[in-house]
Amino acid sequence: MDTDAQRVSDALSRLQPARLVVRTPEGYVDMSEMDYNQGEYAQCVSDATESLKLRPSMPAAWYNISLCNSQLGNWDAAVAAATEGLRIEPESDVVRENLAWTLRQQRQAAAVRR
């Protein structure tokens, strides 16, 4: 890039940095995984949900929503997300195991509350 073009690009990035970032479904899923690893479970759900706005049939986003809602104790939302992931990708052992795990955790949490 020539120096004038670089100068203009640098000025634009300072003025409107958000416009320079292309948001993709995969990018939001990656951000949700980082959120999960940092213990930011509500943000993980939010980022994975943004991914689904762009591509509703992403099992990885549904998996992350399920996992993070489990961490938040939002069991109905976790089961619903795991179920949707399985609906989209019924042949996946990982997706099927996620639903089974989520259902077990939901039952255990209900037993503890009693």
WOSUL-V84554 format. One record per backbone hydrogen bond with DSSP energy under -1.0 kcal/mol. NH is the residue of the N-H (numbers start at 0). CO is the residue of the C=O. E is the energy in kcal/mol with one decimal. If there is no record, write none. Layout:
nh=[NH:NH]
co=[CO:CO]
e=[E:E]
This chain:
nh=[5:6:7:8:9:10:11:12:13:14:15:19:20:27:28:29:30:31:32:33:34:35:36:37:38:39:40:43:44:45:46:47:48:49:50:51:52:54:61:62:63:64:65:66:67:68:69:70:71:72:73:74:77:78:79:80:81:82:83:84:85:86:87:88:91:95:96:97:98:99:100:101:102:103:104:105:106:107:108:109:110:111:112]
co=[1:2:3:4:5:6:7:8:9:10:11:16:17:23:24:25:26:27:28:29:30:31:32:33:35:34:38:39:40:41:42:43:44:45:46:47:48:50:57:58:59:60:61:62:63:64:65:66:67:69:68:72:73:74:75:76:77:78:79:80:81:82:83:84:88:91:92:93:94:95:96:97:98:99:100:101:102:103:104:105:106:107:108]
e=[-2.6:-2.3:-2.3:-2.7:-2.7:-2.2:-2.6:-2.4:-1.5:-1.8:-3.2:-1.3:-1.0:-2.2:-2.1:-2.6:-2.4:-2.4:-2.1:-2.0:-2.6:-2.4:-2.4:-1.4:-1.8:-2.9:-1.3:-2.1:-2.2:-2.1:-3.0:-2.5:-2.3:-2.0:-1.8:-1.7:-1.2:-2.3:-1.8:-2.7:-2.3:-2.5:-2.5:-2.9:-2.6:-2.3:-2.0:-1.8:-1.7:-1.1:-2.7:-1.5:-2.3:-2.7:-2.4:-2.3:-2.3:-2.6:-2.2:-2.3:-1.9:-2.2:-2.0:-2.2:-1.6:-2.1:-2.9:-2.1:-1.9:-2.2:-2.7:-2.6:-2.5:-2.2:-2.7:-2.4:-2.2:-2.4:-2.5:-2.1:-2.2:-1.9:-1.6]
